Amino acid sequence: MGRIQRLPGDLASQIAAGEVVERPASVVKELIENALDAGATRVKVEIERGGVALLRVSDDGIGMDREDAVLALERHATSKIRAKEDLFSLTTFGFRGEALPSIASVARLRLVTRPRGADEGTEVVVEGGAVPLRRPAGAADGTTVEVADLFFNVPARRKFLKSTGTEAAHVTETVLLAALARPDVSLFLVRDGRVAREWLRVAGRAERAAQAFADERLAACVGGRGPMRIEAYLAPPERARAGAVGLHLLVNGRPVRDRPMARAVAQAYGSVLESGRYPVGIVYIEVPPADVDVNVHPQKAEVRFAEGRPLFDALTRELHGALARAFSLPALGQGRSFWNGGGRASFERASTPLPSSDGADGWQLAASEEAASAAVAVALAERGPLVAPVRAMTAEPQLFEGVGFYASLEFLAQVRGTFLVCGGADGLYILDQHAAAERVAFHRLRQAFASRSVATQRLLIPDVIELLPTEVVALEERAADIAALGVELRSVGPSAVAVHAVPTMLARARPERIVRDLAAQLGHAANRPFDDAADMVLATMACHGSIRAGDAVSREQAAALLRALDGIDFAGHCPHGRPVVTRIGYDELERRVGR
């Protein structure tokens, strides 16, 4: 007998199931997708003990006759495709013909279905991949699939499941993604006998976004470039999270996980989002089916694009144009590519350098030796919860519209050494003094860097700073770029550098803090062009050169800061995404005091 043998059918099925069925949420995903492909307008998901003990998915779709109900449990049996060419024109969620047989091989499965208008239904029972048992049954139109004792016959797999709460949370996320994909369908989630969530059908994606993110103030973006179409609903930068857990991506209506795409969305916010932080919201992308391959992952959770880089560049630019109007974002950094509509990447740079700034208006940025890399968070939130209807970005008037908006405010008082209270024509405006000054410093540093004219001040005695050898090497390799930032340094051995000059605007900041933060930012952007990382480096430097919470601000300094804010390209948020100003309207004040 040869060494190579065919695996037993039940073992092969369990191996295949391992690619498709990871946890209860995987089962729910496959069953919901089958329901949607069957034309369901209402889908109900019920789980017990996180879906491990029992999960049930019921729909009002077209149902199946007796033969199809049994055939559906055979591997690679599907109604979705007929030929290999169909893989490049898919209009359904499912197509692999693996979900039901994979589930049936690792659980106790019961399927009850009836075609619309049929006299009776069909019940099919399968336990651990055994031979299906079929019999007539009374049933409502549509299909119900019950899955009990998941992994009962694969205890090694079952022990890797998490707590009941964790598994239930994954199921909830799966149902949410289905609701986002199909706003025309009502979905219900029942956990241990109680209705946990419900998403009633709505007219379109905008209403579904507002329904799914009721506590977020979303802004809408609808546009496209070349063959790509975009519809997105995204929250302000201050609501961003570490990691992309709050960002949902859908390609041609299919929820996907795609790290480069998530980064492209985050980069649309420009310098206000630090590396590793992602916005909250939803992004729908439509591309020709022939330009995207959905057959690259057993769970259909990942896709591959024929022209990924130009598509992501186009996504960044299109989103940025709308987000900039909604949240007063700065222009994107130089050197980014975009999609020219022909499927290839091209590159562009600013045609003219930004003008340099000489610190007019007498506003002097006070630096503190103890300034931290992270600025003081805004303590005054917007009125009430962040609930607002989803709206078109271009239609809403902006808080900072009009020439001289900030200069028109009257400085009234400094509160708690942190907030500048100002009076305007329509209400009170409270500025975070550190965020505002940091924004001005960042703008001026950015202008000077773009024109390679950062003013420097030489140190009387060079400051020697101990670093890791890898950091010293990274700084040496980028010495010319670093000099353009206004920082002059030289290595003095394998683990130290000497700082000879710093930007004039940061003359009172500690060179050690500047260089250490500079090394850290370069480490994060080791494989990217320097221009792509420059904004984050400049933002960190601006933080060191700005007044901080607790610093006294005179009336003259406050007035100069307000004038300076009018002269920059973006005055709504600091470079790290925190709001600069909060408004309380006079009508709100009158309401609160009962007038």
N, C-alpha and C positions, 0 to 999 in steps of 0.2 A: 504494500500500500504506500502511495506517495505521501509526502509530508503535507502537501496542500490539500485541504478538504473544504467542501462547502459547509458553511455554518448552518446549524439547525434554524428553521424558520423563526421560532420564538426568540432565539438569541439575536438573530439579525434584526428582528423587529424592535427589540429593546435597544440595540445599538442605534438604530435609526431614530428611535424615540428620544434618545439622549440629545440629539441635535435640535429637535423641535420642542420637546416638553422639558422645560427647565424648572418650572414652578407652577403653582396654580394660575398665576397671571398669564403664563404662556398658553394654557388651555383656554382661558377666557378669551384671549386675543384671537385664537384660531376659530373658536366657535362664533364669536361676534362677527368676524370677517365672513364666515360662511352665511350667517344670517343676512348681512348686508348684501352680499352677492346674490342672495335669493330674493331680493326685492323687499325686505322687511321695512316697515315704517315704524315698528315698535319692537324694542328688544329689552328683555328683562333678565338681569343677572342676579342670581341668588347664591350666596356662599355661606358655609358653616365652618367655623374654626379656621378662618383664613382661606377656605377653599380646599383644604387638605382632606377634611372629612367628607364634604359634599360641595359640589358646585353644579348649578343648573342654569342653562341659557335657553330662554324661550323666545320665539319670534313669530311674527305673523306673515312670513314670506310665502313663497309659492308651494313649499312642501315637496315631498317626493312620493313617487308610487312605490309599490312593493319591491320591484326589481332594483330600482335605483337606491332604495334604502339599504339594501344588502351590499350592492356594488360599491357604495360610497365608503364602505369599511375595508375595501381592498386597496392595497398600496398602489399608488400611481394611477388610480382611477379618478377622473375629474371631468367635469362638464365645462371647464373654463377655457381649455385650449385643445386644438386638434393637430397642429403641426408646429415645428420649431419656429417658423416665422411668426407665430402668434405671440412669442415671448417678447417681441419688439413692438407690439401694439396692444398691450394689456389694458383692459378697462375694468378688471376685477381685482379684488384683494388677493384671493387665492388662485392657485394655478398648479401647484406642485403635486396635489393628490396624496399628501402624506399626513395631514393633520389628524383626521379621524382614526386611521389605523394605528398611528403612533400613540395617540391617547389611549385607545382600546388595549394596547399591549402592556400598559403600565397602570391600569386602573380597572374598575368595574363600570362599564359604560352601558347606558340605556338610552336608546333613541326612539322617540315617538314622533311620527310625522303623518300628515294628511295633505294631499294636494287640494287646492281650492276647488270646491264643487264635487269632490269625491264622496261616495257613500260611506266609506270607512277608512280608518287609518291603518298604519303598520307600526308594530313595536319590534325593535331589534335589540337583543341583549348580548353583550360580549364581556367576558371576564378574563382579564389578563392575556388577551390575544388568542383565546380559544375560538372554536368554531362558533359563528354567530347563531343565535336562536331567533327565529322570526315567527311572528304570529299577528293575526288581525287585532286591532285595538280601536276603541273609541278615542277620538282626539279632535281638538280644534284645528282649524286651518293653520298651516305652518309647521314648525318643527321645534321640538324640545329635546335637548340633550342633557342627561344627567351623568355626572362623573363622580363616583364615590371611591373613597380610600385610595387616593392618588399615591402611587409607588408602593402599594401594599405588597407587591411581589418583587420589589427592588429596594429592600431596606437600606442598602448602602447609599442609594440616592436620597431616600427620605430623610436620613439624618442630616443632610446638608441644608434642608429647609430651615428658614429662620422662624422667629416667633410668630404666633397667630397675628398679632398686630402688624408686624412687618409684611407678612404675606398678604394680609388684607389691604394694606396700603398700596402694594404693587398692583393688586386687582383694581383698586380705585383709579390709579393712574392709567391703567389700560382702558378702562371704560371711558375715562375723560378723553383720551386720545381718539377713541372711536367717535365720541360726541363732537370733537373738533373737526374730525374728517367729514362727518355727515350731519350738518346742522338740520337737515330735513327729516331726521329720524329722532324719535323719542327713545331715550335710554334710561333705565332704572337700575339701581344697585340696592340689593337687600342683603344686609349682613346679620346673620343669626336671627332672622325673623323680623328685623326692623329695617324700614326704608332709610338707607344712609345717604344716598344722593339721587337726584333725578335731573335729567336734562331734557326738557320738553322741546319738541321740534320748533324751530324758528325759521324766519324768512331767509336768513343768509348767514354768512360767516361773521359779519360785524356783530349781529345780535348774539351769536354763539360765543364770541369772544367776551362780550360784556357779561354774559351769563356765567361763563367759566371763571372769569376774573373780576368778580363783583367788587372786590376790595382794592382793585388797582385802577389808576387813572391812565387809561390806555389812549394812545394816539394812533391814528390809522394811516397807512401808506398803501396806495394802489398805483402801480406803474409797471414798467418793464423796459427791457432793452433787448434788441434783436428778437430771437424767438422766445425769450424768457418773459414770463409774466409773474408779478409779485403782488401779493396782498398780505399785509402784515399789520399787527396790532401790538404795539410795544409800549412798555412803561418808561417813566423818566429814569435817567441814569442813577439817581440816588436810590432807586429801588433795586438796583442790580445785586446779584448774589455771587458768592464764591462758587464756581462750578455752574454748569448749564442746566441744573435741575429744574429751573423755572422757565426755561426756553423750550418751546415745542416747535418742531420742524416737520412740515408735511410737503412731500414732493408728489405732484400729480394726485393729490388727495390721500397719499399713503404716509402715515407717521413713520419717520425714520430717525435713526441716530447717526449723525454725521459731524465729527469734530471739526473738520475744515469749514463746513458750512456754518456751524455755530460760531467759530472764530470770525468768519466773514461778517456775520450779523453784529458781533460785539465790536468789530473794528469800525462799523458804520457810526458808532458814537464818538470816534476819534479819541482824543487824548483824555476825555473825561472818564473813561473806564480803564482801570489798571489791568495789567495782564492777569488772566485767571478769573476775572469777573465777567459775568454775562447778564444781559438784560432779562427781564421777565416779560413773557408774552408769547405770541404765536406768529409764525411766518409760513405762509403758503407760497409755494413755488410751482409754476406750471411750465414744463418744457416738453418738446416733442417726444413721444414715447421712444422713438428710435435713438434719442440722445441720452437715454438713461437705461442702465441695466439693473433690473430689480431681482435678478436671479443670482445673487452673489452671497446670500446668507440663508441658511435653512429656515430661520424664523421670519425672513423677508423684512428684517429690521434695518438693513443697510442697503445702500444703492451705490452704483458707480456711474459717474458721468463721463461721456465721451470727451468733453472739454471742460474739465473741472475747474482749472485755474481761472480761465477767462470768465466762466460763469460766476465764480465766487467774487471776483473783482467787480463784475457788473452788479452783483447783489449788494456789495458794500457801498458802491457809489449811489445806486438808486435809493437804498434805504437812507443813506446819509443826507441826500437832498431833502427828503421829507422830514427826517428827524431834526435836522438843523433848523427848519422853520418852526417845528413844534416846541423844541426845547432850547433854542438859541445855542446850538452847538457851533464850535469853531470849524473852520475849513479843515479838510483832511490833510495829513502830512504829504509832502512831496514824494514822488517816486512810486506811487501805487499804479498798478495796471488796471485796465478796464476792458470790457468786452466790446469789440467794435461791430458786433452784429454778424460777423462772418465766421465766428467760431474760433478765432485765434486771438491770442493776447497781444495787446500793444501797450505802450507805455507813454506817459506824458509827464511833463514837469511844468511848474508855474512859469508862465512866459516872462514875467517880470518879478524881480525880487521885492520882498516886502520892505517898506521904508523902515529905517532904524528910528529909535526913540531916544530922546535926550532927557527924558524925565521932566517934561514941561509941567506947568501949573504948580510947581513948588512942592509936589507930593514926594516926600522922602520916605523910602521904605526902611523901617527900622528892623534890623536883624537882631535876633536873640541867640545867645550861645546855647540855650537849652531848647531851641525850637526842635520839635519832633518831626519825624518824617510824615506822620499823619496829622492833619490839621484838626482843630476842635470841631466836633460834629455840631450841626445846627440843633439848638434846643427847642426852638419854636417850630412846631410842625404846621402844616397847612390846616385850615379850619376843618374840623371833623375828619371822618375817614376819607381816604383817597378814593372816592367813588364818583365817577363821572361817566356820562354816556360816551361811547366810542364815536369819534368824529373825524372828519376829513382834516388832515393837517393844514392844508392850504386855506381852509375856510375860516379858521379861528383867529381872531386878532390876538397879537402877542403882547405880553406884559411890557416888553421893552421896545415896542415900536415907537418910531418918532425920534427926530434928532433932539438931543439934549434931555432925554428922559431923566437920567440920574441927576443932572445939574438942576433940573426943575424942582427937585425935592429940597425941603427945608430941614436941615439937621436940627433935631430937638434935644436929644440927650443920648449919653452912653449909659447902657444898663449892664450891671454886673461885670464891667470891664470887658464885655464880649460883644454886645449888640449895639448897633447904632440905630436909634429910632428917628425916623424922618417923616415929615408930613408931606403928602401929595395932594393933588386936586381931588382924588377920589378915595383916599384912605390913608392909613398909616403903613409905612414900609419899614420893615425891620431887617437890617443888614447884618450878616455875620462878618465882623470886621476882618477876621483872619482870611476867610474865604474870598472876600472882596479884594483885599490887598494881594493875596496869592494870585488871583486872576489877573490883576494888573501886572504883577511882576512876571508872570508866565508869558503874557502877551508881549511885553517888551523884550524879554529874553528870546522869545521865538522870532520876533522881527529881526533882532540883531543877529541871531544865528543864521537866518535865511540869507541875510546880506553879508554874512561873515564879517560883522563889525561889532562884536561883543567887546565893550570897553573893559579893560582889565586893570587891576591894581596889584603891583608887585609887593610881595611880603618883604619886610625888612630882614627877617631871618627865615629861611625856608623851614617849613614845618615837615618833619620826618614822620611818616605814618607806617606802622607795621601792618602788613597784609599777608594773606595766603600767597604762596608762590604762583598758584594758578591765576589769582587776581592781578598780581603784578604783570604776568605775561599778557593777560587780556588788556590791561591798561596800556602796556607798551605797544601792542599791536594796533591799538586805536588812538595812538598819541596825536596824530594829525587831526582826527575828528574831535578829540577831546579839547585840543587847543582852540578849535573853532567855537567851542562852548565857553571859552574864556578861562579855562583851567590849564595852567602850565605845570607839568610835573615831569620828573625824571626818576628812573629807578636808581636805587642806591643799594644794590645787592639783590639777592634772589627773593627777599621777603619784605621789602620796604621801598617806599617811594618818597621823594621830597617834593613838596608843593611850593612852587616859586611865585605863582600868581593866581588870583581868583577874579571872577567878574566883579566889577566895581559895585554893582547893585547888591552883591553879597559880601561886601568887604568886612562886615561885622560878624558874619557867620563863621563858625568853626570850620577850617579847612578839612579837618578830619571827618566831620559828618558829611561834607560835600563829597569827598573822595570815596568814602565807604559806600554811600548810597549810589554813587556813580558806578562803582565796581559791581554792586548788586544788580543794578539795572542792565549793565552790559552782560552779566552772567545770564539773565533771563532772556536776552536777545542775542545769544551767542551765534546763532545760525541765520540771523536776519541782517539786511542792510542797516547801516548805522542810522540812516534817516528815518527808518521805521521805528527805531527805539528812541530817537532824539526827543520826541514830545514827552515821553515818560521821564526821561532824564531831566529835561527842562522843568517839568512839573515838580519833580522832587527838589530841584535847586530853588525854584520859586518859593516853595514852602519854607525853606531855610531863610529866605530873604524877606519874609513878610511879618507884619505885626502878629502877635499871638493873643489869645485870650488872656486878659489880665493887664495888658498894656494900656496905659492911658492914651486917649486920643483927644486932641484939642479941637475946637470948633473949626479952626483953619485947616487942620489936617483932614477932618471929616469932609469939609467942602472940597478940598483938593482931591480926595479919593473919589468923591461922587463925580467930579469933572473927568477924572481919569477913566472911570468906568464907561463914560460916553465915548471915549476914543478907542475902544478895543472892539475886536470883531465878534466878541461873544461875552455877554455879561450876566448870563443867567446862572451859571454854575462855575465852581472853581475847577481847576484842572483835574481834580480827583473825583469830580462828579457830585460834590455837595452843593446844594442851592446857596446862592449868594443872598437872596432876598426873599422875604415872605410878606405878603400883603394882607392887611385886614381892612376891608372896606368900611367906610363911615356908616353905610346902611347896616352892616353887621354890628358895629358898635352901638348904634341906636337901638337895634333889636335887643342886644344884651342888657342895656340899661333900661329897657322898657319905654323908650320914647316913641 
